[in-house]
Amino acid sequence: MNIFEMIDQDDCFTLACLIAILTSVGTNMANPDVRQWGKRAAAVAYVLFCIYASCMLNPADAQDCLHIAFRGLFAAGLAMGLTWIALAIGIFAFQYLRTAAKKSWFSDATAARRQSEAERLSRQEASRQQAENMERERRDNVTRADAARRRDDARMRCLMLYDRHSTALSERFPRERLQEYFNQYMSDKSSPEVVEERARTLIALIDEWVAQDKTRQKKEFRNLEELAAFFQKQRDEVAGLSYEADVKDSFLTNINIQEEQAVRRFLAS
């Protein structure tokens, strides 16, 4: 039995109750636009039912036509209620799927933007780190070059002063001893500040030796006791200096050599 036969043969009360239920549910579910489409579907269903019933029943008089027209109302009611419910469910499903798709797309787009932003920040951080490392390396190179220049300048000042008085210092402080002093106390392993401080100490010492040499050249000792007292005074002065122990030992060694040479000159005279 098809839908048209069911409408034509079923009890009118049952069909009316079914249509009332469908239209009531459809009215609550459907919006005004959906209800308009339901009414259009009802009109189409009414026309189709009348055409189908006329072809199948071959009405002979007006009563048969009235029967077909009346039953067509049931077809229209069923079509309208079912259309409202079906369209409401379809629209709800479509909107739900569209919303879910939008959320999924938005979530994917947000994740993509976040990943892109993270990659951009990572590249910026890497570039910043690289720039900082290059700047730090440049400053370190400048600092190392400046430190090397300061050490070389300090050693150069000492060497130039030594060369100026090399004749007077050749016995007391030979050039080999000067080079040992450079290697031990003024090498590149020491900071430029330490090298400059030791250079000042060495320059003061050389000036003092030169002055003492000039004094000894003029000084004539009357006896060995006066000679010994003179050099002992120099030892006491060295002992009171605030130099390192190795430097003091070097000074005392030179004083001993000079004393020995002075004794020889005194005895030879």
C-alpha positions in Angstrom: 0.0 0.0 0.0 1.5 3.4 -1.0 0.9 6.7 0.7 -1.9 7.7 -1.7 -3.8 4.5 -1.0 -3.3 4.9 2.7 -4.7 8.4 2.6 -7.6 7.3 0.5 -8.6 4.3 2.6 -7.5 5.1 6.3 -9.8 6.5 8.9 -10.3 10.2 8.7 -10.0 10.6 12.5 -6.7 8.8 12.6 -5.3 10.8 9.8 -6.5 14.0 11.4 -4.8 13.1 14.7 -1.6 12.2 12.9 -1.6 15.5 11.0 -2.3 17.5 14.2 0.7 15.8 15.9 3.0 16.4 12.9 2.0 20.1 12.5 2.2 20.7 16.2 5.7 19.3 16.4 6.7 21.0 13.2 5.3 24.4 14.3 7.6 24.3 17.4 10.6 23.1 15.4 10.3 25.2 12.2 11.0 28.9 11.7 8.8 31.1 9.6 10.8 30.4 6.4 10.5 26.7 6.9 6.8 26.9 7.5 6.5 28.8 4.2 8.2 25.9 2.5 6.0 23.5 4.3 2.9 25.3 3.0 4.3 25.1 -0.6 5.0 21.4 -0.1 1.4 21.0 1.1 0.0 22.7 -2.0 2.1 20.5 -4.2 1.1 17.4 -2.4 -2.6 18.4 -2.6 -2.3 18.9 -6.4 -0.4 15.6 -6.9 -2.8 13.6 -4.8 -5.8 15.0 -6.7 -4.2 14.2 -10.0 -3.2 10.7 -8.9 -6.6 10.0 -7.3 -8.4 11.2 -10.4 -6.4 9.0 -12.6 -6.8 6.0 -10.4 -10.4 6.3 -9.3 -11.9 7.9 -12.5 -14.6 10.0 -10.6 -18.0 9.7 -12.2 -19.8 12.6 -10.5 -19.3 15.6 -8.2 -19.5 13.5 -5.1 -16.4 11.5 -6.1 -14.6 14.7 -6.9 -15.5 16.1 -3.5 -14.2 13.0 -1.9 -10.9 13.3 -3.7 -10.6 17.0 -2.8 -11.3 16.2 0.8 -8.8 13.4 1.0 -6.3 15.7 -0.7 -6.5 17.9 2.4 -5.1 15.0 4.4 -2.3 14.6 1.9 -1.5 18.3 2.2 -1.5 18.2 6.0 0.8 15.2 6.1 3.2 16.8 3.6 3.2 20.1 5.5 3.9 18.5 8.9 6.5 16.1 7.5 8.2 19.0 5.6 8.4 21.2 8.6 9.9 18.4 10.7 12.3 17.2 8.0 13.5 20.7 7.1 13.9 21.7 10.7 16.0 18.6 11.4 18.0 19.2 8.1 18.6 22.8 8.9 19.7 22.0 12.5 22.0 19.3 11.2 23.4 21.6 8.5 24.0 24.4 11.0 25.5 22.0 13.5 27.9 20.6 10.9 28.7 24.1 9.6 29.4 25.3 13.1 31.6 22.3 13.8 33.4 22.8 10.5 34.0 26.5 11.3 35.2 25.6 14.8 37.6 23.0 13.3 38.8 25.5 10.7 39.2 28.2 13.2 41.0 25.9 15.5 43.3 24.8 12.7 43.8 28.4 11.6 44.6 29.4 15.2 47.0 26.6 15.6 48.7 27.5 12.3 48.9 31.1 13.3 50.3 30.2 16.7 52.9 27.9 15.1 53.8 30.6 12.5 54.1 33.1 15.3 56.3 30.7 17.3 58.5 30.1 14.3 58.8 33.8 13.7 59.7 34.5 17.3 62.2 31.6 17.2 63.8 33.1 14.1 63.9 36.5 15.8 65.4 35.1 18.9 68.0 33.2 16.9 68.9 36.4 14.9 69.1 38.3 18.1 71.4 35.7 19.7 73.5 35.6 16.6 73.8 39.4 16.6 74.7 39.4 20.3 77.3 36.7 19.8 78.9 38.6 16.9 78.9 41.9 19.0 80.4 40.1 22.0 83.0 38.5 19.8 83.8 41.9 18.3 84.2 43.5 21.7 86.3 40.6 22.9 88.6 41.0 19.9 88.9 44.7 20.5 89.6 44.0 24.2 92.2 41.4 23.4 93.8 43.7 20.8 93.9 46.6 23.2 95.3 44.4 26.0 98.1 43.2 23.6 98.8 46.8 22.6 99.1 47.9 26.2 101.5 45.0 27.1 103.6 45.8 24.1 103.7 49.5 24.9 104.8 48.7 28.5 107.6 46.4 27.4 108.6 48.9 24.8 109.0 51.7 27.3 111.2 49.4 29.5 113.3 48.3 26.5 113.8 51.8 25.2 114.9 53.0 28.7 117.2 50.0 29.0 118.8 50.7 25.6 119.4 54.3 26.6 121.4 53.2 29.6 122.7 49.9 28.3 126.3 50.7 29.0 125.7 51.5 32.6 123.4 48.5 33.1 125.3 45.8 31.1 127.0 44.4 34.2 124.3 45.0 36.8 121.4 44.0 34.7 122.4 42.3 31.4 119.9 42.1 28.5 119.4 38.4 29.1 118.2 39.2 32.6 115.8 41.8 31.2 114.4 39.3 28.8 113.9 36.8 31.6 112.1 39.5 33.5 109.8 40.1 30.5 109.1 36.4 30.1 108.5 35.7 33.8 106.7 38.9 35.0 105.5 40.7 31.9 104.3 38.0 29.6 101.0 37.8 27.7 99.7 35.5 30.4 99.4 38.5 32.8 96.7 41.1 32.5 97.7 44.5 30.9 97.2 46.2 34.3 99.7 43.9 36.0 102.2 44.3 33.1 101.9 48.1 33.2 102.4 48.1 37.0 105.5 45.9 36.7 106.7 48.1 33.9 106.5 51.1 36.1 108.4 49.2 38.8 111.1 48.2 36.4 111.4 51.7 35.0 111.8 53.1 38.5 114.4 50.5 39.3 116.4 51.2 36.1 116.3 55.0 36.9 117.5 54.2 40.4 120.3 52.0 39.1 121.4 54.7 36.7 121.4 57.3 39.4 123.4 55.0 41.7 125.9 54.2 39.0 126.5 57.9 38.5 126.9 58.3 42.2 129.4 55.5 42.4 131.4 56.8 39.5 131.9 60.0 41.5 132.2 58.4 44.9 135.6 57.3 46.1 135.8 54.9 49.1 138.5 55.5 51.7 138.5 52.0 53.0 136.7 48.7 52.7 134.5 49.4 55.7 133.0 52.5 54.0 132.5 50.4 50.8 130.7 47.7 52.7 128.5 50.2 54.6 127.5 51.8 51.3 126.3 48.6 49.8 124.7 47.4 53.0 122.6 50.6 53.0 121.4 49.7 49.5 120.5 46.2 50.7 118.5 47.7 53.5 116.7 50.0 51.1 115.8 47.1 48.8 114.5 45.1 51.8 112.1 47.9 52.6 110.6 48.1 49.1 107.1 46.7 48.5 108.2 44.6 45.5 107.8 40.8 45.1 110.3 38.5 46.7 111.7 37.4 43.3 112.2 41.0 42.3 114.0 41.8 45.6 116.2 38.8 45.2 117.2 40.0 41.7 118.0 43.5 43.1 120.1 42.0 45.9 122.0 39.8 43.4 122.8 42.9 41.3 124.0 44.8 44.4 126.2 41.9 45.4 127.8 41.9 41.9 128.3 45.6 42.0 129.9 45.3 45.5 132.2 42.7 44.3 133.2 44.8 41.3 133.7 47.9 43.6 136.0 45.8 45.9 138.1 44.7 43.0 138.4 48.3 41.7 139.3 49.5 45.2 142.0 46.8 45.7 143.4 47.4 42.3 143.8 51.0 43.0 
